[in-house]
């Protein structure tokens, strides 16, 4: 049976979700704070819900995609909504933190609805594509019941776990890795240009270097997973080797007057580990420093 869906929020992402659902044949209602934004969607077959409560009444599944949780919270907690929640499936696709997801899940479930919290790992133009990933956590039953609808929004969709905050936690973890790379690229481009290299040249060498970087990344995760921090035969580069090469970045920044806030933060982390005599350890031995910041505890873990 095809579910009736209501999407709360017709911004860039909400509109793309609605267009995809209509395209796949889902009867779709839309509610948006500014009703005029719904017109292009009604032209495609969406029906406008006059109020949030009406949207809940019309649908089996309510997808929320507004700016933030404060906006979403205000929609859910307005008069007349709590009483129409029972038996509905609420799919939260507004970006938020693990804590916000846990709190929203408690409130929604206390009113008799199922709650699934999602993180969209894509921009609006990728919604509905076979490779697009959306991560979900929370009610397994909502996920299983509405799996075909959820997969319609992205073929790479997956269920992360039953704790509602886990999808946003994974989202944050993956984005953190991305920001590390993007900030690194900003610093790298500054080095390249100040030394007379074109960004075209920099770009042309990224793909050749990528497999090496990817291998180091997966090796770091695998070693950290089993807490294999001491240097061994499989270590790709010791901390001492990394730190020696890293000195050249500090030197260029210093000599050419580049901003060195990020390299200096990295230097502090390197030095913390090296002051503990970890020269020959694997790069992964830095991992405990990110958990508790305590060098003593980290050293114990590193050599456990
Ligand atoms: P947008 O600015 O285009 O749309 C925001 C929507 O929120 C609009 O429909 C607006 O009416 C609604 N809204 C804002 N404040 C409101 C309030 N107080 N009450 C009711 N409705 C309110 O933003 P977007 O790009 O569509 O993003 C929507 C959500 O999707 C955000 O949480 C965003 O982080 C997330 N997201 C966006 C992208 C992206 O690439 N655009 C990617 C992943 C996740």
py3Dmol code that shows the C-alpha trace and the ligand (Angstrom):
import py3Dmol

protein = """\
ATOM      1  CA  UNK A   1       0.000   0.000   0.000  1.00  0.00           C
ATOM      2  CA  UNK A   2       1.332   3.448  -0.922  1.00  0.00           C
ATOM      3  CA  UNK A   3       1.474   5.763   2.087  1.00  0.00           C
ATOM      4  CA  UNK A   4       0.079   9.266   2.147  1.00  0.00           C
ATOM      5  CA  UNK A   5       2.864  11.678   2.959  1.00  0.00           C
ATOM      6  CA  UNK A   6       2.929  15.210   4.296  1.00  0.00           C
ATOM      7  CA  UNK A   7       6.111  17.257   4.116  1.00  0.00           C
ATOM      8  CA  UNK A   8       6.420  20.168   6.540  1.00  0.00           C
ATOM      9  CA  UNK A   9       8.774  22.686   4.952  1.00  0.00           C
ATOM     10  CA  UNK A  10       9.067  23.538   1.273  1.00  0.00           C
ATOM     11  CA  UNK A  11      12.508  25.123   1.245  1.00  0.00           C
ATOM     12  CA  UNK A  12      15.222  23.924  -1.130  1.00  0.00           C
ATOM     13  CA  UNK A  13      15.492  20.469   0.390  1.00  0.00           C
ATOM     14  CA  UNK A  14      11.804  20.043   1.276  1.00  0.00           C
ATOM     15  CA  UNK A  15      10.774  20.956  -2.285  1.00  0.00           C
ATOM     16  CA  UNK A  16      13.196  18.434  -3.750  1.00  0.00           C
ATOM     17  CA  UNK A  17      11.814  15.748  -1.413  1.00  0.00           C
ATOM     18  CA  UNK A  18       8.265  16.611  -2.472  1.00  0.00           C
ATOM     19  CA  UNK A  19       9.096  16.589  -6.194  1.00  0.00           C
ATOM     20  CA  UNK A  20      10.709  13.157  -5.794  1.00  0.00           C
ATOM     21  CA  UNK A  21       7.753  11.738  -3.855  1.00  0.00           C
ATOM     22  CA  UNK A  22       5.288  13.029  -6.463  1.00  0.00           C
ATOM     23  CA  UNK A  23       7.443  11.603  -9.210  1.00  0.00           C
ATOM     24  CA  UNK A  24       7.309   8.178  -7.517  1.00  0.00           C
ATOM     25  CA  UNK A  25       3.545   8.295  -7.176  1.00  0.00           C
ATOM     26  CA  UNK A  26       3.172   9.098  -3.468  1.00  0.00           C
ATOM     27  CA  UNK A  27       0.083  11.187  -2.647  1.00  0.00           C
ATOM     28  CA  UNK A  28       1.853  14.169  -1.092  1.00  0.00           C
ATOM     29  CA  UNK A  29       0.654  17.061   1.050  1.00  0.00           C
ATOM     30  CA  UNK A  30       2.779  20.101   1.770  1.00  0.00           C
ATOM     31  CA  UNK A  31       2.707  22.669   4.503  1.00  0.00           C
ATOM     32  CA  UNK A  32       5.021  25.674   4.482  1.00  0.00           C
ATOM     33  CA  UNK A  33       5.226  28.745   6.696  1.00  0.00           C
ATOM     34  CA  UNK A  34       4.940  30.938   3.600  1.00  0.00           C
ATOM     35  CA  UNK A  35       2.127  29.324   1.621  1.00  0.00           C
ATOM     36  CA  UNK A  36       3.177  30.973  -1.668  1.00  0.00           C
ATOM     37  CA  UNK A  37       6.256  28.700  -1.778  1.00  0.00           C
ATOM     38  CA  UNK A  38       3.895  25.739  -2.284  1.00  0.00           C
ATOM     39  CA  UNK A  39       2.597  26.916  -5.685  1.00  0.00           C
ATOM     40  CA  UNK A  40       5.273  25.279  -7.882  1.00  0.00           C
ATOM     41  CA  UNK A  41       4.625  22.046  -5.985  1.00  0.00           C
ATOM     42  CA  UNK A  42       0.852  22.153  -6.307  1.00  0.00           C
ATOM     43  CA  UNK A  43       1.401  22.573 -10.049  1.00  0.00           C
ATOM     44  CA  UNK A  44       3.120  19.158  -9.908  1.00  0.00           C
ATOM     45  CA  UNK A  45       0.267  17.549  -7.987  1.00  0.00           C
ATOM     46  CA  UNK A  46       1.005  18.259  -4.309  1.00  0.00           C
ATOM     47  CA  UNK A  47      -1.945  19.157  -2.083  1.00  0.00           C
ATOM     48  CA  UNK A  48      -1.597  22.008   0.368  1.00  0.00           C
ATOM     49  CA  UNK A  49      -2.312  21.273   4.042  1.00  0.00           C
ATOM     50  CA  UNK A  50      -3.917  24.405   5.506  1.00  0.00           C
ATOM     51  CA  UNK A  51      -2.268  23.725   8.876  1.00  0.00           C
ATOM     52  CA  UNK A  52       0.320  21.406  10.415  1.00  0.00           C
ATOM     53  CA  UNK A  53      -2.473  19.528  12.214  1.00  0.00           C
ATOM     54  CA  UNK A  54      -4.306  19.081   8.890  1.00  0.00           C
ATOM     55  CA  UNK A  55      -1.102  17.711   7.401  1.00  0.00           C
ATOM     56  CA  UNK A  56      -0.883  15.108  10.173  1.00  0.00           C
ATOM     57  CA  UNK A  57      -4.547  14.199   9.729  1.00  0.00           C
ATOM     58  CA  UNK A  58      -4.088  13.653   5.972  1.00  0.00           C
ATOM     59  CA  UNK A  59      -0.915  11.569   6.124  1.00  0.00           C
ATOM     60  CA  UNK A  60       0.461   8.288   7.453  1.00  0.00           C
ATOM     61  CA  UNK A  61       4.011   9.610   7.243  1.00  0.00           C
ATOM     62  CA  UNK A  62       4.981  13.177   8.120  1.00  0.00           C
ATOM     63  CA  UNK A  63       8.408  14.305   6.962  1.00  0.00           C
ATOM     64  CA  UNK A  64       9.749  17.402   8.688  1.00  0.00           C
ATOM     65  CA  UNK A  65      12.341  19.472   6.842  1.00  0.00           C
ATOM     66  CA  UNK A  66      12.581  22.988   8.201  1.00  0.00           C
ATOM     67  CA  UNK A  67      15.574  25.142   9.060  1.00  0.00           C
ATOM     68  CA  UNK A  68      16.356  23.782  12.522  1.00  0.00           C
ATOM     69  CA  UNK A  69      14.942  21.916  15.512  1.00  0.00           C
ATOM     70  CA  UNK A  70      13.704  25.123  17.157  1.00  0.00           C
ATOM     71  CA  UNK A  71      11.420  25.653  14.130  1.00  0.00           C
ATOM     72  CA  UNK A  72      10.427  21.994  14.063  1.00  0.00           C
ATOM     73  CA  UNK A  73       9.711  21.992  17.799  1.00  0.00           C
ATOM     74  CA  UNK A  74       7.495  25.042  17.478  1.00  0.00           C
ATOM     75  CA  UNK A  75       5.493  23.330  14.706  1.00  0.00           C
ATOM     76  CA  UNK A  76       4.967  20.129  16.689  1.00  0.00           C
ATOM     77  CA  UNK A  77       4.178  21.809  19.982  1.00  0.00           C
ATOM     78  CA  UNK A  78       1.602  24.283  18.669  1.00  0.00           C
ATOM     79  CA  UNK A  79      -2.045  23.865  19.648  1.00  0.00           C
ATOM     80  CA  UNK A  80      -3.904  21.002  18.029  1.00  0.00           C
ATOM     81  CA  UNK A  81      -0.914  18.950  16.848  1.00  0.00           C
ATOM     82  CA  UNK A  82      -0.147  16.665  19.817  1.00  0.00           C
ATOM     83  CA  UNK A  83      -3.694  15.266  19.699  1.00  0.00           C
ATOM     84  CA  UNK A  84      -3.383  14.128  16.054  1.00  0.00           C
ATOM     85  CA  UNK A  85       0.026  12.437  16.370  1.00  0.00           C
ATOM     86  CA  UNK A  86      -1.081   8.992  17.538  1.00  0.00           C
ATOM     87  CA  UNK A  87      -0.354   6.215  15.052  1.00  0.00           C
ATOM     88  CA  UNK A  88       1.621   8.451  12.658  1.00  0.00           C
ATOM     89  CA  UNK A  89       5.191   7.976  11.525  1.00  0.00           C
ATOM     90  CA  UNK A  90       7.296  11.102  12.006  1.00  0.00           C
ATOM     91  CA  UNK A  91      10.451  11.276   9.891  1.00  0.00           C
ATOM     92  CA  UNK A  92      12.653  14.134  10.998  1.00  0.00           C
ATOM     93  CA  UNK A  93      14.950  15.305   8.199  1.00  0.00           C
ATOM     94  CA  UNK A  94      15.864  18.661   9.737  1.00  0.00           C
ATOM     95  CA  UNK A  95      19.573  18.785  10.607  1.00  0.00           C
ATOM     96  CA  UNK A  96      20.273  18.617  14.330  1.00  0.00           C
ATOM     97  CA  UNK A  97      22.476  17.239  17.073  1.00  0.00           C
ATOM     98  CA  UNK A  98      22.188  13.810  18.730  1.00  0.00           C
ATOM     99  CA  UNK A  99      20.725  15.438  21.870  1.00  0.00           C
ATOM    100  CA  UNK A 100      18.004  17.248  19.906  1.00  0.00           C
ATOM    101  CA  UNK A 101      17.095  13.998  18.155  1.00  0.00           C
ATOM    102  CA  UNK A 102      16.817  12.124  21.475  1.00  0.00           C
ATOM    103  CA  UNK A 103      14.603  14.861  22.964  1.00  0.00           C
ATOM    104  CA  UNK A 104      12.344  15.034  19.909  1.00  0.00           C
ATOM    105  CA  UNK A 105      12.004  11.234  19.851  1.00  0.00           C
ATOM    106  CA  UNK A 106      10.919  11.175  23.510  1.00  0.00           C
ATOM    107  CA  UNK A 107       8.289  13.858  22.935  1.00  0.00           C
ATOM    108  CA  UNK A 108       6.903  12.386  19.706  1.00  0.00           C
ATOM    109  CA  UNK A 109       6.776   8.831  21.081  1.00  0.00           C
ATOM    110  CA  UNK A 110       5.087  10.045  24.274  1.00  0.00           C
ATOM    111  CA  UNK A 111       2.254  11.216  21.996  1.00  0.00           C
ATOM    112  CA  UNK A 112       1.832   7.836  20.359  1.00  0.00           C
ATOM    113  CA  UNK A 113       3.729   8.338  17.097  1.00  0.00           C
ATOM    114  CA  UNK A 114       6.772   6.469  15.772  1.00  0.00           C
ATOM    115  CA  UNK A 115       9.933   8.544  15.323  1.00  0.00           C
ATOM    116  CA  UNK A 116      12.749   8.189  12.848  1.00  0.00           C
ATOM    117  CA  UNK A 117      15.555  10.733  12.777  1.00  0.00           C
ATOM    118  CA  UNK A 118      17.404  11.225   9.516  1.00  0.00           C
ATOM    119  CA  UNK A 119      20.509  12.921   8.219  1.00  0.00           C
ATOM    120  CA  UNK A 120      20.669  13.802   4.532  1.00  0.00           C
ATOM    121  CA  UNK A 121      24.167  13.267   3.170  1.00  0.00           C
ATOM    122  CA  UNK A 122      23.440  15.183  -0.022  1.00  0.00           C
ATOM    123  CA  UNK A 123      22.350  18.459  -1.580  1.00  0.00           C
ATOM    124  CA  UNK A 124      18.769  18.857  -2.929  1.00  0.00           C
ATOM    125  CA  UNK A 125      19.761  17.973  -6.518  1.00  0.00           C
ATOM    126  CA  UNK A 126      20.833  14.505  -5.353  1.00  0.00           C
ATOM    127  CA  UNK A 127      17.506  13.572  -3.743  1.00  0.00           C
ATOM    128  CA  UNK A 128      15.954  10.535  -5.450  1.00  0.00           C
ATOM    129  CA  UNK A 129      19.188   9.287  -7.026  1.00  0.00           C
ATOM    130  CA  UNK A 130      20.291   5.665  -6.646  1.00  0.00           C
ATOM    131  CA  UNK A 131      23.596   6.513  -4.958  1.00  0.00           C
ATOM    132  CA  UNK A 132      22.266   9.174  -2.569  1.00  0.00           C
ATOM    133  CA  UNK A 133      22.705   8.360   1.120  1.00  0.00           C
ATOM    134  CA  UNK A 134      20.326   9.267   3.892  1.00  0.00           C
ATOM    135  CA  UNK A 135      21.093   7.916   7.361  1.00  0.00           C
ATOM    136  CA  UNK A 136      18.331   6.989   9.787  1.00  0.00           C
ATOM    137  CA  UNK A 137      18.169   6.103  13.456  1.00  0.00           C
ATOM    138  CA  UNK A 138      15.317   5.609  15.897  1.00  0.00           C
ATOM    139  CA  UNK A 139      12.270   3.411  15.386  1.00  0.00           C
ATOM    140  CA  UNK A 140      13.254   0.283  13.430  1.00  0.00           C
ATOM    141  CA  UNK A 141       9.589  -0.414  12.889  1.00  0.00           C
ATOM    142  CA  UNK A 142       9.022   2.964  11.158  1.00  0.00           C
ATOM    143  CA  UNK A 143      12.118   2.338   9.029  1.00  0.00           C
ATOM    144  CA  UNK A 144      11.027  -1.153   7.971  1.00  0.00           C
ATOM    145  CA  UNK A 145       7.385  -0.185   7.371  1.00  0.00           C
ATOM    146  CA  UNK A 146       8.271   2.780   5.167  1.00  0.00           C
ATOM    147  CA  UNK A 147      11.500   1.499   3.663  1.00  0.00           C
ATOM    148  CA  UNK A 148      10.367   1.794   0.035  1.00  0.00           C
ATOM    149  CA  UNK A 149       9.364   5.428   0.548  1.00  0.00           C
ATOM    150  CA  UNK A 150      12.677   6.172   2.295  1.00  0.00           C
ATOM    151  CA  UNK A 151      14.643   4.435  -0.460  1.00  0.00           C
ATOM    152  CA  UNK A 152      12.800   6.535  -3.036  1.00  0.00           C
ATOM    153  CA  UNK A 153      14.545   9.589  -1.556  1.00  0.00           C
ATOM    154  CA  UNK A 154      17.990   7.993  -1.934  1.00  0.00           C
ATOM    155  CA  UNK A 155      19.064   4.513  -3.001  1.00  0.00           C
ATOM    156  CA  UNK A 156      22.066   4.594  -0.639  1.00  0.00           C
ATOM    157  CA  UNK A 157      19.816   4.978   2.407  1.00  0.00           C
ATOM    158  CA  UNK A 158      20.731   3.017   5.520  1.00  0.00           C
ATOM    159  CA  UNK A 159      19.576   2.380   9.068  1.00  0.00           C
ATOM    160  CA  UNK A 160      22.248   3.239  11.639  1.00  0.00           C
ATOM    161  CA  UNK A 161      20.717   2.127  14.927  1.00  0.00           C
ATOM    162  CA  UNK A 162      17.848   2.380  17.370  1.00  0.00           C
ATOM    163  CA  UNK A 163      19.222   5.277  19.419  1.00  0.00           C
ATOM    164  CA  UNK A 164      17.584   8.328  17.797  1.00  0.00           C
ATOM    165  CA  UNK A 165      20.737  10.502  17.891  1.00  0.00           C
ATOM    166  CA  UNK A 166      22.941   7.997  16.070  1.00  0.00           C
ATOM    167  CA  UNK A 167      22.162   9.217  12.537  1.00  0.00           C
ATOM    168  CA  UNK A 168      23.107  12.810  13.442  1.00  0.00           C
ATOM    169  CA  UNK A 169      26.162  11.520  15.303  1.00  0.00           C
ATOM    170  CA  UNK A 170      27.337   9.688  12.165  1.00  0.00           C
ATOM    171  CA  UNK A 171      26.516  12.773  10.094  1.00  0.00           C
ATOM    172  CA  UNK A 172      28.674  14.933  12.391  1.00  0.00           C
ATOM    173  CA  UNK A 173      31.493  12.364  12.386  1.00  0.00           C
ATOM    174  CA  UNK A 174      31.543  12.165   8.573  1.00  0.00           C
ATOM    175  CA  UNK A 175      31.281  15.929   8.147  1.00  0.00           C
ATOM    176  CA  UNK A 176      34.147  16.387  10.622  1.00  0.00           C
ATOM    177  CA  UNK A 177      36.318  14.242   8.403  1.00  0.00           C
ATOM    178  CA  UNK A 178      35.197  16.277   5.388  1.00  0.00           C
ATOM    179  CA  UNK A 179      35.938  19.616   7.076  1.00  0.00           C
ATOM    180  CA  UNK A 180      39.411  18.362   8.000  1.00  0.00           C
ATOM    181  CA  UNK A 181      40.048  17.733   4.310  1.00  0.00           C
ATOM    182  CA  UNK A 182      38.500  21.017   3.145  1.00  0.00           C
ATOM    183  CA  UNK A 183      40.363  23.136   5.697  1.00  0.00           C
ATOM    184  CA  UNK A 184      43.517  21.231   4.762  1.00  0.00           C
ATOM    185  CA  UNK A 185      42.884  22.114   1.108  1.00  0.00           C
ATOM    186  CA  UNK A 186      42.572  25.811   2.020  1.00  0.00           C
ATOM    187  CA  UNK A 187      45.943  25.709   3.761  1.00  0.00           C
ATOM    188  CA  UNK A 188      47.452  23.681   0.923  1.00  0.00           C
ATOM    189  CA  UNK A 189      46.228  26.139  -1.727  1.00  0.00           C
ATOM    190  CA  UNK A 190      47.765  29.031   0.229  1.00  0.00           C
ATOM    191  CA  UNK A 191      51.116  27.190   0.290  1.00  0.00           C
ATOM    192  CA  UNK A 192      50.914  26.346  -3.412  1.00  0.00           C
ATOM    193  CA  UNK A 193      50.139  29.912  -4.507  1.00  0.00           C
ATOM    194  CA  UNK A 194      52.626  31.619  -2.229  1.00  0.00           C
ATOM    195  CA  UNK A 195      55.330  29.384  -3.752  1.00  0.00           C
ATOM    196  CA  UNK A 196      54.278  30.295  -7.305  1.00  0.00           C
ATOM    197  CA  UNK A 197      52.289  27.161  -8.164  1.00  0.00           C
ATOM    198  CA  UNK A 198      48.937  27.486  -9.883  1.00  0.00           C
ATOM    199  CA  UNK A 199      45.827  26.005  -8.333  1.00  0.00           C
ATOM    200  CA  UNK A 200      45.323  24.222 -11.646  1.00  0.00           C
ATOM    201  CA  UNK A 201      48.603  22.425 -10.977  1.00  0.00           C
ATOM    202  CA  UNK A 202      47.564  21.707  -7.360  1.00  0.00           C
ATOM    203  CA  UNK A 203      44.237  20.318  -8.582  1.00  0.00           C
ATOM    204  CA  UNK A 204      45.820  18.140 -11.246  1.00  0.00           C
ATOM    205  CA  UNK A 205      47.870  16.309  -8.598  1.00  0.00           C
ATOM    206  CA  UNK A 206      45.015  15.660  -6.186  1.00  0.00           C
ATOM    207  CA  UNK A 207      43.712  12.551  -7.955  1.00  0.00           C
ATOM    208  CA  UNK A 208      47.104  10.847  -8.142  1.00  0.00           C
ATOM    209  CA  UNK A 209      47.623  11.444  -4.403  1.00  0.00           C
ATOM    210  CA  UNK A 210      44.073  10.440  -3.416  1.00  0.00           C
ATOM    211  CA  UNK A 211      44.579   6.644  -3.269  1.00  0.00           C
ATOM    212  CA  UNK A 212      47.514   7.189  -0.888  1.00  0.00           C
ATOM    213  CA  UNK A 213      45.462   9.512   1.315  1.00  0.00           C
ATOM    214  CA  UNK A 214      42.466   7.139   1.270  1.00  0.00           C
ATOM    215  CA  UNK A 215      44.671   4.176   2.231  1.00  0.00           C
ATOM    216  CA  UNK A 216      46.144   6.167   5.140  1.00  0.00           C
ATOM    217  CA  UNK A 217      42.642   7.189   6.244  1.00  0.00           C
ATOM    218  CA  UNK A 218      41.250   3.646   6.292  1.00  0.00           C
ATOM    219  CA  UNK A 219      44.420   2.367   7.971  1.00  0.00           C
ATOM    220  CA  UNK A 220      43.983   5.019  10.682  1.00  0.00           C
ATOM    221  CA  UNK A 221      40.394   3.981  11.328  1.00  0.00           C
ATOM    222  CA  UNK A 222      41.187   0.254  11.333  1.00  0.00           C
ATOM    223  CA  UNK A 223      44.129   0.639  13.712  1.00  0.00           C
ATOM    224  CA  UNK A 224      42.160   2.895  16.048  1.00  0.00           C
ATOM    225  CA  UNK A 225      39.318   0.387  16.049  1.00  0.00           C
ATOM    226  CA  UNK A 226      41.618  -2.298  17.492  1.00  0.00           C
ATOM    227  CA  UNK A 227      43.744   0.211  19.458  1.00  0.00           C
ATOM    228  CA  UNK A 228      46.893  -0.864  17.592  1.00  0.00           C
ATOM    229  CA  UNK A 229      48.866   2.284  18.328  1.00  0.00           C
ATOM    230  CA  UNK A 230      52.434   1.070  18.742  1.00  0.00           C
ATOM    231  CA  UNK A 231      54.540   1.242  15.577  1.00  0.00           C
ATOM    232  CA  UNK A 232      54.938  -2.127  13.848  1.00  0.00           C
ATOM    233  CA  UNK A 233      55.896  -3.638  10.505  1.00  0.00           C
ATOM    234  CA  UNK A 234      52.612  -2.500   8.935  1.00  0.00           C
ATOM    235  CA  UNK A 235      52.974   1.116  10.094  1.00  0.00           C
ATOM    236  CA  UNK A 236      52.902   3.330   7.014  1.00  0.00           C
ATOM    237  CA  UNK A 237      54.816   6.218   8.606  1.00  0.00           C
ATOM    238  CA  UNK A 238      55.884   6.726  12.220  1.00  0.00           C
ATOM    239  CA  UNK A 239      54.913   9.834  14.166  1.00  0.00           C
ATOM    240  CA  UNK A 240      58.537  10.974  13.875  1.00  0.00           C
ATOM    241  CA  UNK A 241      58.373  10.717  10.062  1.00  0.00           C
ATOM    242  CA  UNK A 242      55.064  12.605   9.963  1.00  0.00           C
ATOM    243  CA  UNK A 243      56.369  15.300  12.295  1.00  0.00           C
ATOM    244  CA  UNK A 244      59.552  15.765  10.347  1.00  0.00           C
ATOM    245  CA  UNK A 245      57.584  16.388   7.112  1.00  0.00           C
ATOM    246  CA  UNK A 246      55.087  18.558   8.994  1.00  0.00           C
ATOM    247  CA  UNK A 247      57.917  20.932  10.001  1.00  0.00           C
ATOM    248  CA  UNK A 248      58.123  22.054   6.384  1.00  0.00           C
ATOM    249  CA  UNK A 249      54.557  23.348   6.504  1.00  0.00           C
ATOM    250  CA  UNK A 250      55.369  25.388   9.620  1.00  0.00           C
ATOM    251  CA  UNK A 251      58.506  26.707   7.940  1.00  0.00           C
ATOM    252  CA  UNK A 252      56.686  27.833   4.765  1.00  0.00           C
ATOM    253  CA  UNK A 253      53.976  29.551   6.819  1.00  0.00           C
ATOM    254  CA  UNK A 254      56.586  31.322   8.908  1.00  0.00           C
ATOM    255  CA  UNK A 255      58.800  32.351   6.021  1.00  0.00           C
ATOM    256  CA  UNK A 256      55.990  33.480   3.714  1.00  0.00           C
ATOM    257  CA  UNK A 257      53.764  35.044   6.379  1.00  0.00           C
ATOM    258  CA  UNK A 258      50.852  32.632   5.891  1.00  0.00           C
ATOM    259  CA  UNK A 259      48.213  32.237   8.552  1.00  0.00           C
ATOM    260  CA  UNK A 260      49.321  29.295  10.679  1.00  0.00           C
ATOM    261  CA  UNK A 261      46.438  28.918  13.157  1.00  0.00           C
ATOM    262  CA  UNK A 262      45.553  25.455  11.918  1.00  0.00           C
ATOM    263  CA  UNK A 263      49.130  24.133  11.547  1.00  0.00           C
ATOM    264  CA  UNK A 264      49.879  25.437  15.046  1.00  0.00           C
ATOM    265  CA  UNK A 265      46.914  23.516  16.477  1.00  0.00           C
ATOM    266  CA  UNK A 266      48.195  20.389  14.720  1.00  0.00           C
ATOM    267  CA  UNK A 267      51.696  21.081  16.048  1.00  0.00           C
ATOM    268  CA  UNK A 268      50.343  21.175  19.606  1.00  0.00           C
ATOM    269  CA  UNK A 269      48.813  17.732  19.119  1.00  0.00           C
ATOM    270  CA  UNK A 270      52.015  16.303  17.618  1.00  0.00           C
ATOM    271  CA  UNK A 271      54.082  17.757  20.455  1.00  0.00           C
ATOM    272  CA  UNK A 272      51.801  16.313  23.115  1.00  0.00           C
ATOM    273  CA  UNK A 273      52.422  12.836  21.722  1.00  0.00           C
ATOM    274  CA  UNK A 274      56.121  13.348  21.064  1.00  0.00           C
ATOM    275  CA  UNK A 275      56.730  14.687  24.577  1.00  0.00           C
ATOM    276  CA  UNK A 276      55.570  11.274  25.760  1.00  0.00           C
ATOM    277  CA  UNK A 277      58.278   9.572  23.727  1.00  0.00           C
ATOM    278  CA  UNK A 278      56.002   8.200  21.057  1.00  0.00           C
ATOM    279  CA  UNK A 279      58.326   8.919  18.130  1.00  0.00           C
ATOM    280  CA  UNK A 280      58.141   5.403  16.743  1.00  0.00           C
ATOM    281  CA  UNK A 281      54.416   4.909  17.313  1.00  0.00           C
ATOM    282  CA  UNK A 282      51.852   4.866  14.551  1.00  0.00           C
ATOM    283  CA  UNK A 283      49.964   8.070  13.589  1.00  0.00           C
ATOM    284  CA  UNK A 284      46.906   6.347  15.085  1.00  0.00           C
ATOM    285  CA  UNK A 285      48.492   6.764  18.541  1.00  0.00           C
ATOM    286  CA  UNK A 286      47.181  10.353  18.439  1.00  0.00           C
ATOM    287  CA  UNK A 287      43.605   9.051  18.646  1.00  0.00           C
ATOM    288  CA  UNK A 288      43.321   8.922  22.456  1.00  0.00           C
ATOM    289  CA  UNK A 289      44.244  12.622  22.632  1.00  0.00           C
ATOM    290  CA  UNK A 290      40.958  13.395  20.896  1.00  0.00           C
ATOM    291  CA  UNK A 291      38.926  11.503  23.469  1.00  0.00           C
ATOM    292  CA  UNK A 292      40.009  12.904  26.797  1.00  0.00           C
ATOM    293  CA  UNK A 293      42.879  15.277  26.115  1.00  0.00           C
ATOM    294  CA  UNK A 294      44.804  13.686  28.984  1.00  0.00           C
ATOM    295  CA  UNK A 295      48.315  12.744  27.915  1.00  0.00           C
ATOM    296  CA  UNK A 296      48.797  10.305  30.823  1.00  0.00           C
ATOM    297  CA  UNK A 297      45.663   8.355  30.173  1.00  0.00           C
ATOM    298  CA  UNK A 298      46.412   8.439  26.449  1.00  0.00           C
ATOM    299  CA  UNK A 299      49.857   6.956  26.924  1.00  0.00           C
ATOM    300  CA  UNK A 300      48.432   4.072  28.940  1.00  0.00           C
ATOM    301  CA  UNK A 301      45.862   3.394  26.239  1.00  0.00           C
ATOM    302  CA  UNK A 302      48.481   3.729  23.518  1.00  0.00           C
ATOM    303  CA  UNK A 303      50.623   0.979  24.945  1.00  0.00           C
ATOM    304  CA  UNK A 304      47.921  -1.220  26.406  1.00  0.00           C
TER     305      UNK A 304
END
"""
ligand_1 = """\
44
LIG
P 15.871 26.511 3.172
O 16.328 27.757 3.818
O 15.780 26.453 1.691
O 14.451 26.105 3.765
C 14.155 26.231 5.136
C 12.703 25.845 5.371
O 12.460 26.005 6.787
C 11.707 26.741 4.628
O 10.635 25.952 4.184
C 11.214 27.712 5.726
O 9.894 28.150 5.508
C 11.271 26.775 6.935
N 11.349 27.504 8.209
C 12.379 28.242 8.668
N 12.079 28.727 9.896
C 10.831 28.281 10.187
C 9.973 28.434 11.304
N 10.352 29.158 12.363
N 8.784 27.829 11.275
C 8.395 27.084 10.205
N 9.169 26.885 9.113
C 10.364 27.494 9.111
O 16.832 25.356 3.728
P 17.076 23.893 3.134
O 18.361 23.912 2.391
O 15.839 23.400 2.492
O 17.365 23.085 4.485
C 16.310 22.544 5.268
C 16.921 21.528 6.244
O 17.576 20.505 5.486
C 17.962 22.136 7.179
O 17.867 21.552 8.449
C 19.253 21.756 6.488
O 20.347 21.696 7.402
C 18.908 20.385 5.947
N 19.811 19.976 4.876
C 19.976 20.770 3.795
C 20.870 20.403 2.802
C 21.096 21.254 1.576
O 22.025 20.975 0.811
N 20.273 22.274 1.320
C 21.598 19.190 2.945
C 21.380 18.385 4.055
C 20.487 18.793 5.031
"""
view = py3Dmol.view(width=600, height=400)
view.addModel(protein, "pdb")
view.setStyle({"model": 0}, {"cartoon": {"style": "trace"}})
view.addModel(ligand_1, "xyz")
view.setStyle({"model": 1}, {"stick": {}})
view.zoomTo()
view.show()
